[in-house]
Amino acid sequence: MNLTKELNDMNFYEKVNYIQCNLNAPKNMYNAFGKYNYRNLEGILEGLKPLLAVTSLVVSIQDEIVEVGGRVYVKATATVTDGTSSLSTTAYAREDESKKGMDLSQLTGACSSYARKYAMNGLFAIDDTVDADGMDNRSSSKTQNKAQSKPKPSSDDDW
């Protein structure tokens, strides 16, 4: 049996599982300031599109601006569908009060990209076990190296 026939015989969740098991989205971007590798949304989509083509599934990502406790968040929802069944995940990113070097539209755009990336991570089971987003970059390099070797407990602000 060839792959196309096998994929045609799969149900929706088997196709999503196929994508989750075969998606390659490496951390091929480098942050010179923080000295870490990361993946961006574009890299995820680049790896995802060929798998969507062979499974005939469609992905969409929607943003919504929400206010929680006086703070503004970008809520991104990633959805995969075959036209009948669908599966969605949601991620949030909070806008900072201000960010040096960014105007407000750039800040919202950065939050959107961040939330969208994490919604896609959740939807397609993309592993982020050692992610710079979880590091405390405010500490000294000696303390930071210790923090990198131990997992940081998650909190509500670590979306």
Sequence and secondary structure as in RCSB ss.txt:
>XXXX:A:sequence
MNLTKELNDMNFYEKVNYIQCNLNAPKNMYNAFGKYNYRNLEGILEGLKPLLAVTSLVVSIQDEIVEVGGRVYVK
ATATVTDGTSSLSTTAYAREDESKKGMDLSQLTGACSSYARKYAMNGLFAIDDTVDADGMDNRSSSKTQNKAQSK
PKPSSDDDW
>XXXX:A:secstr
  HHHHHHHS HHHHHHHHHHH      EEETTTTEEE  HHHHHHHHHHHHHHHT EEEEEEEEEEETTEEEEE
EEEEEE SS EEEEEEEEE  S  TT  HHHHHHHHHHHHHHHHHHHHTT   SS GGGS TTS HHHHHHHHHS
     TT  
